[in-house]
Amino acid sequence: MKIQFGLDTFGDMQHDETGAFISAGQTIRNVIAQGELADSLGLDHFNVGEHHRDDFAVSAPDVVLAGLATVTKKIGLGTGVTVLSSDDPIRVYQRFATIDALSNGRAEITAGRGSFIESFPLFGYELSDYGVLFEEKLQLLAEALKERPVTWAGTTREPLSNQEIYPKTERGSIPLRVGVGGTPESVVRAARVGAHLALAIIGGDPARFKPFADLYTRAMAELGKEKLTISIHSPGHISDTDESAIEEQWPHYYSMFGRIGRERGWGPTTKEHYLNEIRHGSLYVGSPETVAQKIAYAIDSVGADRFDFKYANGPMPQAKLMKSIELYATKVVPRVREILAERPASVLASK
């Protein structure tokens, strides 16, 4: 299987070149420009995340994807993620069936719990129902995606009996991925509904996620299902040199993770921690060669079929994001393919 390469963004609120924040509206328009660039450079996927906070501009990624569907030609358009626990699975299906029509069959759904909890009170859900909401809604979405009459019953909404859902897609299905942060239960759940596996690896050595990839493969086999793709989602930034990439990303990384850390009671965000994650973990910051070597290692160590690079991490200006995308597509991706083709797996895994 040919390795696929994509981009992820949460639509982080951006600074302009003077360091001042721009509007949410301009940030969203900039995301459209980022997606257009990714399409023109031949990348495989462009994924937009969902958040309901003032540090991210995108709360309705499907609307952004619908806009992208009309100005792009080939790139796959998906979420990263749809916060399914606080959404209606039937409406999720309908919105993405519409995106699929607009894009001539390029829509994809990545369902996840989300890394923040703001959507629960916003949409009237109890955080104590976190687990059952996701479990039941994922089951219902998987049934809807079969594009056959749905019969379903659960505790979180009224049942459906032989219910048709419209519109139908021209290709007969929309790919479903389940975003997993690293628990065996989440991996098995993805296999149980017959979804692709999307591993969010945002810290530490990616090789530690190999057991989850193996568990998914075993679970799919035990369920009598064909193994689907395993993808990696990890953050980073690319510039001409390691030094320039590190210095360009650091203030924005500090701004983003400093705020999140204060909210969650973590210790202060330090540059030492940042540099350690670049050198030894899953923060892909550096020159094209440095980032390519790290991505090749991650793909090989996990056994992944796809790598989605989260290129926006904090309020970075548009010009630097666009350059990072360009370097990823034109320098990093070809180099990763060369490394994977030229080196035996044993050499890659030892890097």
Secondary structure, DSSP 4 states (H G I P E B T S, - for coil): ---EEEEEE--B--B-TTSPBPPHHHHHHHHHHHHHHHHHTT-SEEEE----STTBS-S-HHHHHHHHHTT-SS-EEEES-EEGGGS-HHHHHHHHHHHHHHTTS-EEEEEE--S--THHHHTT--GGGHHHHHHHHHHHHHHHTTTS-EEE--SSS--EEEE--SPPPSSS---EEEEE-S-HHHHHHHHHTT-EEEEE--SS-GGGGHHHHHHHHHHHHHTT-----EEEEEEEEE-SSHHHHHHHHHHHHHHHHHHHHHHHTPPPP-HHHHHHHHHHSS-EEE-HHHHHHHHHHHHHHHT-SEEEEE---SS--HHHHHHHHHHIIIIIHHHHHHHHHHS-HHHHHT-
